[in-house]
Amino acid sequence: MQLSTSFLAQVTPVEPSPVQAALTQLFPADNFVLLGVILALPLIGAFVNGVFGKRLGREAVTLMALSAVGLSFVASLVAFFMVSSARVGDELVRFQWTAWEWFRLSTAGDFSQTPLNVAFSLDALSAVMILVITGIGSLIHLYSSKYMEEDPGYYRFFTYLNLFIFSMLVLVLGDSLPILFVGWEGVGLCSYLLIGFWFDKSENASAGKKAFITNRIGDFGLLVAMGLLLYFVGALDWSGIESNKEALLAPVKLWPIGNEVPLARILPEDAGKWLNQPRYVSGATLVGLFLFLGCAGKSAQIPLYVWLPDAMAGPTPVSALIHAATMVTAGVYLMCRMAGVFVLSPTAMFVVALVGGFTALFAATIALVQNDIKKVLAYSTVSQLGYMFLGVGVGAFVAGFFHVLTHAFFKACLFLGAGSVIHAMHARIHDTDQSQDMRYMGGLRKFMPVTFLTFAAAWAAIVGFPLTSGFFSKDEILLKANTSFVAGTSVAQGDFTWPAWGHWVLWGLGAAAAILTAFYMTRLFIGIFFGEFRGWTIVRGYQAAVHGHADAGHGGHDDHADEHGHAHEQPGPDMQGPTPHESPWQMTLPLVVLGILSLAGGFLSAHLFHVHPLDDFLGPVFGDAVQRVKLIKGHETRTIPLVAFAVVAFLVGSLVAYWIYLQAKGEPARKLAAQFPRLHSLLIDKWRVDELYEETIIGAVDSLADMCVWFDKWVVDGILARLTTAIISLSGTALRQLQTGRLQTYAAAMVVGLAGVGWFLLTPRAAAHTSADHSSGRYEITAAPGFGYGYRWDSDGDGQWDAEDFGEQRTIAFSLQTEETRTIRLEVRNAFGRTAEREFTFSRPKPDKSGYVAAATGVGAENLKNAHEGVGMKQ
């Protein structure tokens, strides 16, 4: 339901403040132009820096980029304030702004058209999202201004960042699926540009292409879902879908395609019946599964998760903004936005929850043994995204979205903290892989106290340290996974009922992933900040031999491997270098803000203490959807044990990692790797899923491409192109023999032509047209006319001409009895006395009692065919 400000004024018991009244008058609910301001600012920043950035210089580019996103954040705060203050009771508040009508779509069943407007709307869900996008986006822009300061593509980097912010805002503010899809594709494009930002290295360019292509698979699902929604619901905007969503309960026959399966005829009777048995799903299930395919691509769920770890090839601020805080959560946002549709299908919801749980556990196992700190965080992101889908899949939409918020806080802090560490490592190690390898780190807490403390805050949140943001969000998801399920409806055929064991399986997947998360994140934390520093031997007053890389800014160039002219010694005790240093304030300030949010953000929804302002704020968005979400019997008795287990999971994972990697110096891990080398190798190789895809899907596509190349080379170019070229060439050669330009040649050609005409005129032709009526036995032959032609006939078939002389009679008619056959002869003489003769044989068949009249039978049929086709002519 959309509320106007006039309606609010009637029902709100408290008078609005002067500021609120002024804002309401300036930005009315049905023409909320402030959304245009929020969108336009980062777009302007992208345009100015993209077109003029190279001439403006770094300072101007920085000012433009930070101002655009910062002012957009301020405008977002104003919009958030207006949405929150306009709410009355449990009514849904939605502000709208329509820019123009885009086009019209035809709907199924009639000739009506659905208008599609370039329209944007703001409710509680999108209001929170734009704060995350612009708020964290502003912090990362500030961080990047120092991290990327020495990069030659500085202006280009901020152009892409501003453009990404604009695209992400379009995605969350769009008032319909097509507008959301525009932003969806926009963030995909920006992700491609930023992952492959250092495109001079093939692996970076390949990672960008991999992300772009993998997401296209998911985009196909989203496009199909839009088509199905238009077919069933007749609308693609949020209010239209919500109003007509019950139409999605209509059953859809999936199998068999057509009336039956042809194979069933040759199978045993029981097998044939089973194969031909109709199978139905609801329209909601189809729409939900195709929507989830789109969400799985963008939010890196099994099987489309493979692009995200490789996306770490981009600059570290990109990983923090796009691949941790914003873009990868777009799929979760879409599921929350379409919650009313998803809950109509228990099947789709269970698939979402199950895939989310498996993804959370699967990615956590890979993160256990990775040594690249960005790869550990990448697989951690995939795992945490699995938690979000687990939450929304069991109907805990607020809990799933709450984890989007907390994850944005602590994962952005972790990625930026990793960037700060990499920045310090680049003081001496310039190889990309080595500067990100935790085996060359250790003990950095002494040199980078701010980075250490903020990283510790984010670590505490992600491992579920009690009372941190991650503790509350993950605890709520695991609780709901164990106690919630989505009830079906009796209206739709083929309804799926959640199995009794389902909630235990889902909870078990999430619980196992929680233990592993605490383990691998503690391993990462210890590997970076504890023990002795392993990167190089620290020499006070060290000066670099060539470029003096001691305490200067490094531009944050993760891929600066070979640009400094160093001899690239192997990191370790034999390498000497400067004291690692803390990052500048432009990088540590965002870390501090995000670290505080990582610790305190949990109290936005702390159900243990009955403090849940986020639930109250988002409640109206999911009001109808949660009506179909049920709780199992005795759920209230499980709360305390499940919360206790969450604490135990944190303690077990963290303490085991602490003992292995700090107390025992990693020796137990090395023994386990030696004891189970194949398993360890599988985990190091990420379960070899990329290799599996390479040998199957990609291999099949490559084979298809090779076939197309072969066809193009040998058929299109070799046969079609070359054959037609040869024919034209030969034709030209032949014609050149005639077109000589000599009069004698042309005269000879004329003589040959006249001779041909003369021969044609001198030669008579005994052609004729025949007609037959077998039912009455009447037949007729009409000879063709000609110059000076005379005719004579043998009409009775006795071998004698009816008349000795040629006459002008061209047509004869005669009758036949049943099964009678007769041969008619015709002789033609032209004006030059030359003759030609031809025979026509006719046969009248027996009447066909079935009603089908045969053309002829036996010998007569063949002869009649000959008569019609001019065969058997004697001259």
Residue pairs with C-beta under 8 A, 6 or more apart in sequence:
1 91
1 92
1 94
2 29
2 30
2 92
2 93
2 94
2 96
2 239
3 29
3 86
3 88
3 91
3 92
3 93
3 94
4 28
4 29
4 30
5 24
5 28
5 29
5 86
8 86
8 88
9 16
11 88
12 88
16 24
16 85
20 82
20 85
23 78
23 81
23 82
24 82
24 86
27 33
27 34
27 82
27 95
29 86
29 93
29 94
29 95
29 96
30 95
30 96
31 96
31 97
31 98
32 79
32 95
32 96
32 97
32 122
33 97
34 75
34 78
34 79
34 82
34 97
35 79
35 95
35 97
35 120
35 121
35 122
35 173
36 97
36 99
36 120
37 72
37 75
38 72
38 75
38 76
38 79
38 130
38 134
38 169
38 173
39 120
39 166
39 169
39 170
39 173
41 68
41 69
41 71
41 72
41 75
42 68
42 69
42 72
42 162
42 163
42 165
42 166
42 169
43 162
43 163
43 166
44 68
45 64
45 65
45 67
45 68
45 69
45 158
45 162
46 68
46 159
46 160
46 162
46 163
46 166
48 56
48 64
49 56
49 61
49 64
49 65
49 155
49 158
49 159
49 162
50 155
50 156
50 159
50 163
53 60
53 61
53 64
53 154
53 155
53 156
53 158
53 159
54 155
56 64
56 155
58 149
58 154
58 155
61 154
61 155
61 158
62 145
62 158
64 158
65 141
65 145
65 158
65 161
65 162
66 138
66 141
66 142
66 145
68 162
68 165
69 134
69 137
69 138
69 141
69 161
69 162
69 165
70 138
70 141
72 134
72 165
72 169
73 131
73 134
73 135
73 137
73 138
76 127
76 130
76 131
76 133
76 134
76 135
77 131
79 95
79 122
79 127
79 130
80 127
80 128
80 130
80 131
82 95
83 93
83 95
83 122
83 123
83 124
83 127
84 124
84 127
84 617
86 93
86 95
87 93
87 124
87 617
87 620
90 619
90 620
90 623
91 620
92 123
92 124
92 620
92 621
92 623
93 123
93 124
93 620
94 121
94 122
94 123
94 238
94 239
95 121
95 122
95 123
96 119
96 120
96 121
96 122
96 175
97 119
97 120
97 121
98 117
98 118
98 119
98 120
98 175
99 117
99 118
99 119
99 120
100 117
100 118
101 115
101 116
101 117
101 118
102 116
102 117
102 118
102 178
103 116
104 113
104 114
104 115
104 116
105 113
105 114
105 116
105 230
105 236
106 112
106 113
106 114
107 113
107 114
107 230
107 231
107 234
108 230
108 231
108 234
112 234
114 230
114 234
114 235
114 236
114 240
116 176
116 178
116 236
116 237
117 175
117 176
117 237
118 179
119 174
119 175
119 176
119 179
119 237
120 170
120 173
120 174
120 175
120 179
121 173
121 174
121 175
121 238
122 130
122 173
123 621
124 617
124 618
124 620
124 621
125 333
125 336
125 337
125 401
125 618
125 621
126 172
126 173
128 401
128 405
128 614
128 617
128 618
129 172
129 333
130 169
130 172
130 173
132 325
132 326
132 404
132 405
132 408
133 165
133 168
133 169
133 172
133 326
134 165
134 169
136 321
136 325
136 326
136 408
136 409
136 412
136 594
137 161
137 165
137 168
137 321
137 326
139 412
139 589
139 590
139 593
139 594
140 161
140 317
140 320
140 321
140 325
140 412
140 416
140 590
141 158
141 161
142 586
142 589
142 590
143 317
143 320
143 416
143 419
143 586
143 587
143 590
143 591
144 157
144 158
144 161
144 315
144 317
144 556
145 586
146 553
146 556
146 583
146 584
146 586
146 587
147 315
147 316
147 317
147 419
147 423
147 555
147 556
147 587
148 154
148 157
148 315
148 317
148 555
148 556
148 557
149 553
149 555
149 556
150 553
150 554
150 555
150 556
150 557
151 157
151 555
151 556
151 557
153 197
156 197
157 194
157 197
157 315
160 190
160 193
160 194
160 197
161 194
161 317
161 318
161 321
163 186
163 190
164 186
164 187
164 190
164 191
164 194
164 321
164 322
164 326
164 327
166 186
167 183
167 186
167 187
167 189
167 190
168 183
168 186
168 187
168 326
168 327
168 330
169 183
170 179
170 180
170 182
170 183
170 186
171 180
171 183
171 184
171 186
171 187
171 330
171 333
172 180
172 183
172 330
172 333
174 180
174 181
174 182
174 183
175 237
175 238
176 236
176 237
176 238
177 222
177 225
177 226
177 229
177 236
177 237
177 241
178 226
178 236
180 334
180 337
181 219
181 222
181 223
181 226
184 219
184 222
184 294
184 298
184 330
185 219
187 322
187 326
187 327
187 330
188 211
188 212
188 215
188 219
188 298
189 212
190 322
191 208
191 211
191 212
191 215
191 311
191 322
191 323
191 327
192 208
192 209
192 211
192 212
193 208
194 314
194 315
194 318
194 322
195 204
195 207
195 208
195 211
195 310
195 311
195 313
195 314
195 318
196 204
196 205
196 207
196 208
196 209
196 313
196 314
197 204
197 314
197 315
197 318
198 204
198 313
198 314
198 315
198 557
198 558
198 559
199 205
199 208
201 313
201 559
203 313
204 313
204 314
204 559
206 310
207 307
207 310
207 311
207 312
207 313
207 314
208 313
208 314
210 306
210 307
210 310
211 307
211 308
211 310
211 311
214 297
214 304
214 306
214 307
215 297
215 298
215 304
215 307
216 297
217 293
217 297
217 304
218 293
218 294
218 295
218 296
218 297
218 298
218 304
219 294
219 297
220 293
220 294
221 289
221 290
221 291
221 292
221 293
221 294
221 296
221 297
222 290
222 291
222 293
222 294
224 290
225 287
225 290
225 291
225 294
226 236
228 283
228 286
228 287
228 290
229 235
229 236
229 241
229 287
229 341
230 236
232 247
232 248
232 250
232 283
232 287
233 240
233 241
233 244
233 245
233 247
233 248
234 240
234 244
234 247
235 241
235 243
235 244
238 337
241 338
241 340
241 341
242 340
242 624
245 284
245 340
245 341
245 344
246 344
247 283
248 282
248 283
248 284
248 287
248 341
248 344
249 282
249 283
249 284
249 344
249 489
249 491
249 492
250 282
250 283
250 492
251 280
251 281
251 282
251 492
251 493
251 494
252 280
252 281
252 282
252 283
252 286
253 278
253 279
253 280
254 279
254 280
254 281
255 277
255 278
255 279
256 275
256 276
256 278
260 276
261 275
261 276
263 275
264 271
264 272
264 273
264 275
264 276
265 272
267 275
279 494
280 492
280 493
280 494
281 347
281 492
281 493
281 494
282 344
282 345
282 492
282 493
282 494
282 495
284 341
284 342
284 344
284 345
284 348
284 492
285 345
285 347
285 348
285 492
285 496
287 341
287 345
287 348
288 341
288 342
288 344
288 345
288 347
288 348
288 349
288 352
289 345
289 347
289 348
289 351
291 334
291 335
291 338
291 341
291 342
291 348
292 335
292 348
292 351
292 352
292 355
294 331
294 334
295 301
295 330
295 331
295 332
295 334
295 335
295 389
296 302
296 303
296 304
296 331
296 355
297 304
297 331
298 327
298 328
298 330
298 331
298 334
299 328
299 329
299 330
299 331
299 332
299 385
299 388
299 389
300 307
300 308
300 328
300 359
300 381
300 382
300 385
301 331
301 355
301 356
301 359
301 382
301 385
301 386
301 389
302 355
302 358
302 359
302 362
303 689
305 359
305 363
305 382
306 689
306 690
306 693
308 323
308 328
308 378
308 381
308 382
309 375
309 378
309 379
309 382
309 686
311 319
311 322
311 323
311 378
312 319
312 323
312 372
312 374
312 375
312 377
312 378
313 559
314 322
315 556
315 557
315 558
316 374
316 415
316 416
316 418
316 419
316 422
316 556
316 558
317 415
317 416
317 419
317 556
319 374
319 377
319 378
319 415
319 419
320 411
320 412
320 415
320 416
320 419
321 327
321 412
322 328
323 378
323 381
323 415
324 377
324 381
324 407
324 408
324 411
324 412
324 414
324 415
325 407
325 408
325 411
325 412
326 408
328 381
328 385
329 385
329 388
329 404
329 407
329 408
331 385
331 389
332 385
332 388
332 389
332 392
332 400
332 401
332 404
333 401
333 404
335 342
335 352
335 389
335 392
335 397
335 400
336 392
336 397
336 400
336 401
336 621
336 622
339 392
339 397
339 621
339 622
339 625
340 624
340 625
342 348
342 349
342 352
342 392
342 625
343 349
343 395
343 486
343 625
343 626
343 628
343 629
344 489
344 492
344 628
345 492
345 496
346 485
346 486
346 487
346 488
346 495
346 496
346 497
346 498
347 495
347 496
349 393
349 394
349 395
349 486
350 393
350 486
350 496
350 498
350 502
351 393
352 389
352 392
352 393
353 389
353 390
353 393
353 394
353 481
353 506
354 393
354 505
354 506
355 386
355 389
355 393
356 385
356 386
356 387
356 388
356 389
356 390
356 391
356 392
356 393
357 386
357 390
357 481
357 505
357 506
357 509
357 510
357 513
358 386
358 509
359 382
359 383
359 385
359 386
359 389
360 383
360 384
360 386
360 387
360 390
360 509
360 510
360 513
361 383
361 386
361 509
361 510
361 512
361 513
361 516
362 383
362 386
362 687
363 379
363 380
363 382
363 383
363 386
364 379
364 380
364 383
364 512
364 513
364 516
364 517
364 520
365 516
365 683
365 687
366 379
366 683
366 686
366 687
367 375
367 376
367 379
367 380
367 383
367 516
367 520
368 516
368 519
368 520
368 523
368 683
369 673
369 680
369 683
369 684
370 376
370 379
370 520
370 684
371 437
371 438
371 439
372 433
372 436
372 437
372 438
373 418
373 421
373 422
373 436
373 437
373 438
373 441
373 524
373 527
373 528
374 415
374 418
374 422
374 436
375 436
376 438
376 520
376 521
376 524
377 411
377 414
377 415
377 418
377 524
380 411
380 414
380 462
380 517
380 520
380 521
381 407
381 411
383 513
383 516
383 517
384 403
384 407
384 411
384 462
384 517
386 513
387 400
387 403
387 474
387 477
387 510
387 513
388 400
388 401
388 403
388 404
388 407
388 477
389 400
390 400
390 477
390 481
390 506
390 509
390 510
391 397
391 399
391 400
391 403
391 476
391 477
391 480
391 481
392 400
392 401
393 506
394 480
394 481
394 484
394 485
394 486
394 503
394 506
394 629
395 480
395 484
395 485
395 486
395 625
395 626
395 628
395 629
396 476
396 477
396 480
396 481
396 484
396 629
397 618
397 622
397 625
397 626
398 605
398 614
398 615
398 618
398 619
398 622
399 473
399 476
399 477
399 480
399 605
400 477
401 618
402 472
402 473
402 476
402 604
402 605
402 614
403 473
403 474
403 477
405 469
405 473
405 601
405 604
405 614
406 461
406 469
406 470
406 472
406 473
406 598
406 601
406 602
407 470
407 473
409 458
409 461
409 469
409 594
409 597
409 598
409 601
410 457
410 458
410 459
410 461
410 462
410 469
410 470
410 594
410 598
411 458
411 462
412 594
413 454
413 455
413 457
413 458
413 591
413 594
413 595
413 597
413 598
414 455
414 458
414 459
414 462
416 587
416 590
416 591
416 594
417 451
417 454
417 455
417 458
417 591
418 436
419 556
419 587
420 448
420 451
420 582
420 583
420 587
420 588
420 591
421 441
421 444
421 448
421 451
421 528
422 435
422 436
422 556
422 558
423 554
423 556
423 583
423 587
424 444
424 447
424 448
424 451
424 580
424 581
424 582
424 583
425 435
425 436
425 440
425 441
425 535
425 580
426 435
426 549
426 554
426 556
426 557
426 560
427 549
427 550
427 551
427 554
427 577
427 578
427 580
427 581
428 535
428 536
428 544
428 549
428 571
428 575
428 577
428 578
429 435
429 440
429 535
429 536
429 571
429 575
429 577
430 549
430 560
430 561
430 562
430 563
430 564
430 566
430 568
431 561
431 568
432 558
432 559
432 560
432 561
434 440
434 571
435 558
436 558
437 571
438 524
438 527
438 528
439 527
439 534
440 534
440 535
440 571
440 572
441 527
441 528
441 529
441 533
441 534
441 535
442 527
442 528
442 529
442 530
442 531
442 532
442 533
442 534
442 535
443 529
443 530
443 531
443 532
443 533
443 534
444 451
444 452
444 528
444 529
444 533
444 580
445 452
445 529
445 530
447 533
447 579
447 580
447 581
447 582
448 580
448 581
448 582
448 583
449 582
450 582
450 583
450 588
450 591
450 592
451 582
451 583
451 588
451 591
452 529
453 595
454 588
454 591
454 592
454 594
454 595
455 525
455 528
455 529
455 591
455 595
456 525
456 529
457 468
457 595
457 596
457 598
457 599
458 594
458 595
458 598
459 521
459 522
459 524
459 525
460 468
460 470
460 598
460 599
461 468
461 469
461 470
461 471
461 598
461 599
461 601
461 602
462 470
462 517
462 521
463 470
463 517
463 518
463 521
463 522
463 650
463 653
463 654
464 470
464 471
464 474
464 475
464 514
464 517
464 518
464 646
464 647
464 649
464 650
465 471
465 650
466 647
466 650
467 602
468 598
468 599
468 602
469 597
469 598
469 599
469 600
469 601
469 602
469 604
470 598
470 602
471 602
471 646
471 650
472 602
472 603
472 605
472 606
472 607
472 608
473 602
473 605
474 510
474 514
474 646
475 608
475 642
475 643
475 646
476 605
476 607
477 510
478 507
478 510
478 511
478 514
478 642
478 645
478 646
479 638
479 639
479 642
479 643
481 503
481 506
481 507
481 510
482 503
482 504
482 506
482 507
482 638
482 642
483 503
483 631
483 632
483 635
483 638
484 503
484 629
484 630
484 631
484 632
484 635
485 498
485 502
485 503
485 629
485 630
485 632
486 498
486 628
486 629
486 630
487 628
487 629
487 630
488 495
488 496
488 497
489 495
489 628
503 632
507 642
511 645
511 649
514 646
514 649
514 650
514 653
515 649
515 652
515 653
516 653
517 653
518 649
518 650
518 651
518 652
518 653
518 654
518 657
519 653
519 654
519 656
519 657
520 657
522 653
522 654
522 657
522 658
522 661
523 657
523 660
523 661
526 657
526 658
526 661
526 662
527 661
530 662
531 662
531 665
533 580
534 571
534 572
535 571
535 572
535 575
535 577
535 580
536 571
536 572
536 573
536 575
536 576
536 577
537 573
537 574
537 575
537 576
537 577
538 577
538 578
538 579
538 580
539 576
539 577
539 578
540 579
542 550
542 576
542 577
542 578
542 579
543 550
544 550
544 566
545 566
546 564
546 565
546 566
547 564
547 565
547 566
549 564
549 566
549 578
550 578
551 578
551 581
553 584
554 560
557 563
561 568
562 568
569 575
582 588
603 609
603 611
604 612
604 613
604 614
605 611
605 612
605 613
605 614
605 615
606 612
607 615
608 643
659 668
660 666
660 667
660 668
660 669
661 669
672 680
673 680
682 688
685 691
738 745
738 749
761 787
762 830
762 832
762 834
763 834
763 836
764 786
764 789
764 828
764 829
764 830
764 834
764 835
764 836
765 784
765 786
765 828
765 836
766 783
766 826
766 827
766 828
766 836
766 837
766 838
766 873
766 875
767 783
767 784
767 838
767 870
768 781
768 782
768 783
768 784
768 826
768 838
768 840
769 781
769 782
769 784
770 779
770 780
770 781
770 782
770 840
770 842
770 864
770 867
770 868
771 779
771 780
772 778
772 779
772 780
772 842
772 864
773 779
774 844
774 845
774 853
774 854
774 855
774 856
775 847
775 853
777 815
777 816
777 817
777 818
777 844
778 813
778 814
778 815
779 813
779 814
779 815
779 816
779 842
780 811
780 812
780 813
780 814
781 811
781 812
781 824
781 826
781 840
782 810
782 811
783 789
783 791
783 810
783 811
783 826
783 828
785 810
786 828
786 830
787 830
787 831
788 830
788 831
788 832
789 828
789 829
789 830
789 831
790 805
790 806
790 807
790 808
790 828
790 829
791 806
791 807
791 808
791 809
791 810
791 826
791 827
791 828
792 801
792 802
792 803
792 804
792 805
792 806
792 807
792 826
792 827
793 801
793 802
793 803
793 809
793 812
793 824
793 825
793 826
793 827
794 800
794 801
794 802
794 824
794 825
795 802
795 812
795 814
795 824
796 802
796 822
797 822
797 823
797 824
797 825
801 825
801 827
806 827
806 829
812 824
814 822
814 824
816 822
816 842
816 843
816 844
817 844
818 844
818 845
818 846
818 847
819 843
819 844
819 845
819 846
820 843
820 844
821 841
821 842
821 843
821 844
821 859
821 860
821 863
822 841
822 842
822 843
823 839
823 840
823 841
823 842
823 863
824 839
824 840
824 841
824 842
825 837
825 838
825 839
825 840
826 837
826 838
826 839
826 840
827 835
827 836
827 837
828 835
828 836
828 837
829 835
835 875
836 873
836 875
837 873
837 874
837 875
838 870
838 872
838 873
838 874
838 875
839 872
839 873
839 874
840 863
840 867
840 872
841 859
841 860
841 863
841 864
841 866
841 867
841 872
842 860
842 863
842 864
842 867
843 856
843 857
843 858
843 859
843 860
843 861
843 863
843 864
844 860
845 854
845 856
845 857
845 860
845 861
846 857
847 853
848 854
854 861
855 861
855 864
855 865
856 862
856 863
856 864
856 865
863 872
865 871
866 872
